[in-house]
Amino acid sequence: MTDMIRCDWCGNDPLYIKYHDEEWGKPVYDDKVLFEFLILEGAQAGLSWITILRRREGYRKAFADFDVQKVAAFDEKDAERLMNDAGIIRNRLKVNAAISNAKLFIGIQEEFGSFADYIWGFLPGKKPLVNAIKTMRDIPARTELSDAISKDMKKRGFKFFGTTICYAHMQATGMVNDHKIGCISR
């Protein structure tokens, strides 16, 4: 039996392996999951993804199971509660951005019918891009497409969604498949 080949970045951490095998690069068209990753990717800014994965359940509890309507209704009292929640990254700018982004997310749902229709609309035929990744060095941190999506979302008022975070969101939600050639999850 041959060894299973995985992308190098997940290493031997069981949580990272599970995320790699079951989620990363798999297309997501569900607005609730897209909102979850919007919050998680924004929280990740400046930190490692494994740090966020280890706190994912904390985020789920703190952010009303990623119910965008509930998060959009959070007020200053909720923001203070979040700032005292050790289960999440307690950064006031990120907490306030998550609440503000929830309101903007709903605006996009109203304008486009769903957030999925909006964000996937940047891709030809709303189909994932599959990149020919041979080594981890081949994975970009950003692309012209992530630049365009990020620019549009920033224009709409989104915070913590620069082009690098946008590209990570695209990878997490399967808009791009950056699994290396030969990977079991490709």
N, C-alpha and C positions, 0 to 999 in steps of 0.2 A: 504494500500500500504506500502511495506517495504522500508526502507531507502536504497538508492543506496550506495553500498560499493565501496570505492576507496582506493588505496594505501595511507597510511598516509602522505607520503612525500609531496603530492601536496597541502595539507591543504585547505584553503578557497580562495586562490588567483585565480581569474578567468583565468589569463594567464597560470598559472601552471595547473589548471584543464583542460583547453583546450588542452594543450600540452600532459598531461597525457592521456586524453581520445582519442585524435586523432592521436598522433604520437608515444609516448614512447612505445617500445616493438613491434611495427608493422614492419614487415620485409620490408627492403628497398633494392632494387636491381638496383636502378637508380644511375649512377655515379655522376650526378650533386648533388643529395641530399646527397650522401655519402661524396662528397667533402665539401658541406656546413657544415655537422656535423664534419668533420675533422677540419675545421677552427674554428667552434664554440667551440668544445671540447678543442682544444688547447688554445683558448682564456680564457676558464673557469679555467684553471690550477690555483689553489690557491684562487679561488673565488667561490661564490655560483652560481648554474645553473640559478636561477631566475635572477641574475644580467645580465647574457648573454641573456636570453630570452627577457628581457626588451630592449636589444640593438640589437636584431636580425635584425630589419629593417635597423638600422644603418650599420650593417655588410653587409647586402644585397646591400645597396647603395655603401658603401666604397669598396667592393670586387666584383664589376662588376656583380652583381646578381649571384655570385658564379660560374662564367664562368671560368673554370680552365685554359683554354688557355689564356684568358686575364690576369688573376692573375699571371700566370707563366711569362708573358711578362712585369710585373711591374718592373720598374727600381728604382734607388735611388730617383728620383723626386717623384715617386708614394709613396715610403716608407715615405718620408718627409710629403707628403700630408696626409697619414694615421696617422702619428704621431701628426698631428694637427686636426684630426677629433674627435670631442667630442662625436660622435655617437658610437664609439668603445672604447675598452680598449687600451689606448695608451701606450703600452709596446713595446719598440723597439725589444726585443728578440722575442716576440710573433708575431709582424708584419713581421719581417724578416723571421721567421720560416714559416709563412703562405705562403709567396712568394716562399721560397725554397721548401716547401712541395708540392706546386702546380706543380713545375717542376718534382719532384719525382713521384707524382701522375700520371702525363702524361707518365713517364717512365714505370710505372706499367701497365698502359693501353696498351702501345705498346707491352710489354712483354706478358701479359696475355689476351689481347683482350678487357678487361675492368677491372676497379678497383674492381667491384662487383665480377667478377670471381676469382680474387686474394683473396680478404678478406673472401668471403663466402667459398672459397676452403679449409679453415681451419676447417670447420664444416663437420661432416659426412653427406654426401648426400646434402650438401649445404642447410641444413634445420635448422631452429631455434631450440635452446635448450630451453625447457620449464622447469623452475625450480619450485619446490613445496615450495613456499614462504608462510609461515604462519604469520610471523611478520617481521617488517623491519630489525630486528636483523639478520634474515636469509639471507639477501642480502649481498653477498660478495663485497668487494671493488676491488678485483682482483681474477683471477683464473689461473690455469695452462694454459688454453687456451689463456687468455689475456696476460699472460707472454710470450707465444710462438709468438703470433702475434706481440706484442710490440717489442720483441727481433729481429724479422725478419725485421720489419719496421725501427728500429733504425740502424740495419746493413745496410739498404739501404740508410740511411742518414736522416730519418724523425726526426724532433725535436718536443718537446711538445707532445709526444705520448708514455709516459710511460705506464706501465701495468694498473694503476688506470684509466688514461684517456682512454686507450684502452677499458677497461671494460665498462666505461660510454658510449663510442661510440657504443659498441656492444649492450648495452641496448637501446640507442636512436634509433638505426637502426634495432632493432628487431632480431639481431643475437641471443640474449637471451631474453626470456620473464620472467621478474622478477616481474610481477604483482602478488600481493598476491592472494592466493586461495579465491575465492568469489568476487574478484574485477570485476566491470562491464566491464573492458577493457581486462580481461584475455581472 
